[in-house]
């Protein structure tokens, strides 16, 4: 293994009265560090979204020995690489990971308040003309803070008027990491936002949410959204997420949606249901749906299924 070489400089041992803000301490490092360096700190993190340690593998693809933590840590490490007085990279790493900066100095800031961290990262995410990967890293880092300030920042980023790429990133993390409050924000977006693209992104974010009500909201979108594309996406992600719970919404779309393309997407969603759950409905659609394009789609996906029930169906209809 490479020699671990970390030059760690701690700024402050406590939150003494008059201590500079995180923004001030970080800017001091940024402005005084023309050579490459890392600046890092820890903050409390949301549970349920682990950040894996980026440990290297040997030539045979084997990880080096190390502890395996059965419970996720309650801290996350925020690391920013600075060079020429600019932030060039933001990394978010589990609080229990060992760090190897490979000879580059690592300057550590202690006693960071989560709200100040969110404010600093939000300024980097909103920086006009900044690199996309820095913006994305900042939004990811914000999303993993166990602090209400993170929800407020993501909701600002997801609001109409922000750059579409920033909205997309914030919307994803609302579903992936922000629990009930993230779900509530996504529910408003899928019912109120004027952009088909943004509602589409919100549907995917709902599909990765752990909130139970997310499925009901996706079903409502599949029934009611004004965009055929968004209805179709809702059907697709329902099939990935909900299994049997999605069956009624999918079959209803096959039977009743006015748009043939949505019907075809619903047929595909039946094929995506786990463990062949959609095969009986595909057979029924292929037998009796009034739309020839939909019947053809069902036949195609039955042919791709390799399911014995599909084979028996083909033998039946092809008998002389």
N, C-alpha and C positions, 0 to 999 in steps of 0.2 A: 504494500500500500504506500501511497505517497506520504511523505512527511507532512503531518498536519502543521500548518504554519498560519496562525491567526494572530494578528496584532490587534488587540482589543483595547479600546480606550473608553472608559465609562465616564459619562457626563452626569455628575450629581449622584448623591447617595440617597436622596429623599426629596420630598416635595416641600422644601423649606420655603418660607415666605419670600416672595420676590424672585423665585426661580424663573428663568426665561421659559416661554412657551415652547412646545415641540417645534412649531414653525420657525421660531427664532434659532433654536439649537440646530435644526436641520439646515436652515439657510446658511448658518455660520460654517457648517461643514461643506456645504455645496460651494460656497464662495472662496473657501480657503484650500480647496483640494483640486488642483489642476491635473494631478496624476490619478490614475484609476484607484478607486477604493470602494468598499462597501460600507453602507450605513445601515444599521439594523436595530430593531427593538421588538419587544413582545407585547401582545395585548390579549385579553380574554377572547376566546373564539366560540362560535356557535357549535353545538354538539350535532353529531349526525352527518357531518361533511368532512371526512378526514383528508388531510393532505399527506400523501405518502412521502417518505424520505427518499431523496434522489440519490440513493447509494449506487455506486458503480458495480458493474459485473466484470468478471474475469473473461479470458478468451473463450471459455466454454459456456458463457452465459450464466454463471453461478454467482449469486450474491455473496459477499463476504459475511462471515459470522457476525452476529450482533443481537441485541435484545429484541424480542418480539413483544410489543405492548398490547395486552388484551383489552385494555380500556383506552379510548382516545384521550389525548391530553386536553386540558382546558385552556391552553395557550397556543397562539400561533405566532410564528416569527415573520415579521415583515422586513424584507431586505431590499435595499435599493443600491444599484451600482451607479456610481457617479464618475464622470470623466469629463475634463474640460468644462467644469462648472455646470454640468447638465446631468439630469437623470437619464440613463440609457437603458435601464432594465429594472423591473420590479419582480421579485420572487416572493411567493407565499409558501412557507414551509412549516410542517408540523412542529410544535413546540418541543418535542422530544428528539428531534433529529440532530445529529452531530454535523457541524459545519466545517468544510474544508475550502478555504479561499485560495488555495494554491499560491500562496505568497503575496496575494493582494491584501493590503490592510483592511481590517474590519473594525469599524468604529461603532461602538455600542452606546445607545442612548437608554438610560434607565428611567423608571418611574413615569412611563408615558400614559397619559389619560386617553381612553378610547375615543372620546369625542374629538380631541385634538388630532388624533391619528386620522380619523375620518375626514376632518377638515383639510389636513395636509394632502391626503390622497385625492380628495375631491378637487383640489386646486390643480393637481397634476392631470387628473382625468379630463378636466375642462380646458386645459391649456390649448389655446388656438395654435394650430400648426404642429403640435407635438406628434411624435411617432405613434402609430396605432397600437403597437405592442406595449408601449408605456401606458397608454390610456386603458387598454384591456387589463393589464396587470393591476392598475390602480383600482378599477372597478371590482375585480376579483377580490383584491385585498379588503376593500370596503365591505363586500358581501359577507365575509367571514368574521366580521367583528360582532361580538355579543353585546351590542349596544343599539339603542333606538336611533341614534344618530345615523347608523348605517341604513336603516329603512328610509329615513328622511332623504338621505342623499340619493339612494336608488330611485325613489319616487320622483325626485327632481330630474334626474337623468332620463327617466322614462316619459317625461311629460311632452306634449306636443310643443314644437318649436326647437327642441334639441336636435342635434345631428342624428340621423337615422341609425348610424352605426353605434352611437352611444346609447340610444334607446334600446336597440337590439340586445346589447350586452347587459344592460341593467335589467331588462325584462327577464332574460334567462335566469339571472341570479335570484330574482324575486321567487321564482319557482324552485330553484335548486337548493336554496339555503335559508330563506327568510320565513318559513313556517306560515302561521295563520295570517300575519300582517301582509306577507308577500302574496298569499292567496287572495286576500281581499283587494289588493291593488290590481292583481291580474284580472279578477272578476270585473272590476270597473273598466279595465282596458278592453276586454273582449266584448263588452256590451256597449261601450260609449265611444271608443276611438274611431275616428273617421277613416283611418288608413287600413286597407285590406292587409297590407304587408305587416303592419304592427300587430293586428289581431291574429294573424297567422303565427307570428313569433310568440304571442302570448299563449296560444293554444299549445305550442310545444313546451313552453315553460310550465303550463298546468300539467302536462303529461309527466314531468319529472318531479312535481310537487308531491310531498307526502301527506298533504291535507286531504282527508276523505271527501270533502265537498268538491274537490277539483273535478272528479269524474262527472258529477251532476252538472257542473258548469259546462264541461266539454259536450255533454249530451245536448244541453240547451243550445249551444252554438251550432251543433250538427243539425238541429231542427230549424233554427230561426235566423242564422246569419244571412244578411242580404247578398253576400258574395258566394258564388258556387265554389270558388277555389277554397275559401276558408271553411265552408261546410265539408268539403272533401278532405281537407287536412284534419279537421276535427274527427272525422270517421277513421282516418288512418291511425291517428295517435290513440284514439279510443281502443282500437284493436290491439295496439301494442301494450296498453296499460291495464285495461279493465277486463279483458276476457269475456266471460258470460255476462257481466254487468253491462257490457256494450252491445250485446247481441240485439236487443230490442231496437236501439237507435239505428243500428246498421241496417237491419232488415226493413225498418220503416223507411229509411232513405232509398233502399232498392225499390220499394213498392210505390212511394209517394213523392219523392223529390221531383220537381218539374224539370230538372236539368239532366240530360242523359249522361254528361260527363261525371256528375256527382253520383249517379246511379252506378256507373262503372267503377268509380273509386270505392263505393260501398261494397261492390262485389270483391274488389281486391282486398278490402278490409276483412271480409269474411275469410279469405284465404290466409290472412295474417293471424287469425285467432289461434291461440296455442293449442297444441295437442289435437289438431284436426277438428276442433269444435265447430268450425264453419262448414265442414264438408257436407253435412246433410242439407243445410240451407243452400249451398252452391248447387247441389243436385236439384233441389226444388226450383231454384231460379232457372237453371238450364232447361228444366221440363216445361215450365208454365209461365214464365214472365212474358208479358205482351210485347216488350221491346226487343226486337231481334238483335240489336247491338249489345244489349245487356245479357241476353242468352248466350251470345257468342263469347262474351267476356267470361261468363261463368264456365263455359266449356273449356276455355283456354286454361283457367286457373285450376280446374279439376285435373286437366292433363298434366299440369306441373306439380300436382300434390303428391303423386306416388302413393296415394291412399287406396287400399283394397276396395273400399266402397265406391271410389271413383271408377276403378277398373270394372267393377260389376255393372255400374251404370252404363259405361261405354259398350260393354258386351251386350247389354239389353237393347240399347237403341240401335246398335249396328247389326243386330241379327237380321238375316233375310226373312 
